[in-house]
Amino acid sequence: MAGPSHDRPISEMQKPRSGPLRVLLGLFAAVLLLAAGAAWGFLMHAKEVFPYAILKDAYHAIRPGAARQAPKKPAHHDRGAPDSIQRLANLPYLQGYRAASEGKAIRVYDREHAANGWNLFASGHAPVATLMDMDGTVVHTWTVDAAKAFSDGSAERNRHARFLRRVLLLPDRSILALIDELGLVHLDVDSRILWALRERTHHDLFVDSAGDIWVISRDLRLAPELKREEPVWEDFILKLSPEGKLLRRFSVLQCFLRSPYAPLLADANPWQHDILHTNSVRVLDGSLAGQSPLFRRGNLLISLKNINAVAIVDPDAEAVVWALTGQWYAQHSARLLASGNLLLFDNLGLMRPASRVLELEPFSQKIAWSFGGRAGEEMLSETSGFVDRLSNGNTLITESNMGRVLEVTPDRRIVWEFVNPNRVGNDGDKTATIYEMERIPPSPSMSFSQPAGAATRPVASESAPRSASR
Amino acid sequence: MENSRSRRWPRRVLGAIAIVILIGVSVVYGILVQSRHLFPYSLLKHGFQTAAPRRIAHHLLPGKAVDPPPDSVQKLVHFPYLRGYKSPTEGGGPIRVYDKALAEDGLNFFSSGHAPAAVLMDMDGKILKTWTVDVSKAFAGVVLEDKKPDRDKILRRAHLFPDGGIVAMFEDYGLVRLDPRSNVLWTWRALTHHDFFVAENGEMWAIFHEKRVVPELHREDAVWDDSIAEISPDGKLVKRFSLIECFARSRYAPLLLNTDPRDDDVFHTNSVVVLDGSLADRWSAFRRGNVLVSIKRINTVAVVDAESGQVVWALNGQWYGQHSARLSAKAHLLLFDNLGSMRRASRVLEIDPLTQELLWSYGAREGQSLISEIIGFVERLPRGNTLIAETNYGRVIEVTPDSRIAWEFVNPFRIPKKNEPGKELVAVVYFMERVARSQSFLSSTGGPPPLETPASGSPGR
């Protein structure tokens, strides 16, 4: 408020003569003021505009219990009790979940029975891909400078840029790195950006035998064909040239709608806007086409978490040609083995807080092999999770949320165990999530001139300032 | 001057405080608009969506379930249960098509919405025998708790025995065994529904439900728990098992999470078949004594091992609101898919249960008119034709493997239209089975007995 000596003359000067006009102007100003206030309140809550943080802290100071209780957003996609399987399956994505434990990175290493190679992984602590040998020594790292790759400023706004969701090592020692909701980056061996593609990519990518890149992305769209008034997240499969040029894009949703499996969408959770949540994609190489025409070369095997389905898509017809649900819940990382069996990470199909890896015959639906859920096989990753079958028949299992990776023999013995030494959270009190780990077979062409000091460096314990959720 | 100024000051301060309070209130209101979706939240949202659907922030989306429109399969699948839906068309007898070369021989055994009666009819539409039951006599003293109408007026399912007697099911009353003259031999009281199966040894397997809190579902409210009862030929309960429990203790337990938390009829099991073991070599889940059920609410067909009480196989994905799941002689899955075409068109599907390959279908194509939103029945005949009951509209067709209609029947029985005196509807046909022409009970009584016209219905013209 201005001082009285200045105030009065000005207000006198501007004072309109006629009473009604003055009232009208006053009313107009009041309405404008109120609308602005309401808009501010709306944005404060929606976008955490100032003084959101102060008010939140104040609120939590008054009601300490509320902080841990309800998340800000109404958990509309949850259909069950707080501890229900449905809730666990919808845990937010965090850079870390579990309290950090003391101990070495490599907890178990049975040299005789473990498959030899290097381990490539992405962890929640930093936008870094790490190549590590079996003893836990870092061989090489690639770091994505997201702000440089996506110079439009989108990286600064995107908390997913704090880590890489999926990384893939190419024969020329370059890597493809996927950042959730931001895009795909191709880095050479020295972390120089070769190209970047700005798309709402998520979860997974795959490079086929021709070198073309397949990646999952999504977009928010009104989908009246689903008989919903609300927009839904529509998942897409993108095909890119090795140079990162977008070759084609098709909707996974449409693949279902124009297929015999459209009924799987009819009862998809009406509270869930992310109706499919496609989380893995692989291109079949045709080596199993003799077993079934479904396995023909070029068909895609995808995993759809929110309808608990694994499906085969014919990309030419852009239609689902096969799908299966029933024995797993909120699964990840579906792949076809040389035997024709299906391998996947079943996050919650045991109907209790325990995960497992399932290998099953896709047609008889018989379980051929599994790990997890038995005594001595404790495993839990409510979300994420990754599994790969190694050349010696062992299975490499990434228990993502636990930040732990296991190599397991066919008779379910643990022959290699890794716990992520990278930390996140306040004061680094949490083990960073490991989104996936792949074993790279030893190859003479794959050698790295070690950056100074890197050769004998144990896995770095870089701490990210805080965890993020979406 | 000094006086007026000092008088104005408190007013100004008060005004400023009022303005600050007003702004504060409006800010709070703005917060509530966003968090509680107060007015004008939906207007704003609609505007944003129309303007730029891709740019809406995820967290602006409300968590409301949307009521699906009336033409959606989600709505059609909840069609009301009535005894008739369609006004009769003028002209034409009950048999509209009869190609004697293509149709398979036999007699037709069916029940219809017009009366608590089962009817045996020859291929020309002549009624040979009728069985009727008076529910108030068969189930004397039984009073149903809820108020669903008409359950005393129909036989939902019936089975013909070689001696000329039948077993019939009333919804929510139970099973009743009749001799050839419709005398009641025994009744079995339970909240039976939809279907039962008679095995070779004369034992019956019936679907019934009970309302209870099922811990396996992690729901606090009581739900309808569907069970299968095994009943001896003389009407005694041998054993029973809960289908929800069979799922819960099996590797298919995740399918329980597909049940709708808003619906207390969580399963709505609508068909049961006990496998005779003839297909066990094709696949172990089809071993003798295993039970094939259709569970409408989770769009699933499952095989239950009655001994271990576990689901040993389940499949869903290509159908919606299905009925009448059974295995063909080739171990193919045959079912009536009411709405899996995702529009108002039904189909009969024949699917390889292992590869899920679609081997044959009828309906939802040009020239293959077939629609029954709820209910429906299908049976594969010995020579390979398929008998399909388009239940809701009282029509039955026999279709050849190359999808030609060899025989077509439209129910001549009528029910009075509610609130419109004098007007009638075609009674629904719940099921129709083709039985052998040579029924000893027919010849022993010296030809067909006199036509017994049911009390509450009349054969139309």
Interface residues (C-beta under 8 A of the other chain):
Chain A: M1 P4 A30 L33 L34 A35 A36 G37 A38 A39 W40 G41 F42 L43 M44 H45 A46 K47 K72 K73 P74 A75 H76 H77 R79 G80 A81 S84 I85 Q86 D219 L220 R221 L222 K227 R228 E229 E230 P231 L257 P260 Y261 A262 P263 L264 A266 D267 P270 W271 H273 S292 L294 N308 A309 W322 A323 L324 T325 G326 Q327 W328 Y329 L348 G349 M351 F363 S364 Q365 I367
Chain B: R5 W9 A16 I19 L22 I23 G24 V25 S26 V27 V28 Y29 G30 I31 L32 V33 Q34 S35 Q49 P53 R54 R55 I56 A57 H58 H59 L60 L61 P62 G63 K64 A65 V66 P68 P69 S72 V73 Q74 H218 A248 R251 Y252 A253 P254 L255 L256 L257 N258 D260 P261 W283 I298 N299 T300 W313 A314 L315 N316 G317 Q318 W319 Y320 L339 G340 M342 L354 T355 Q356 L358
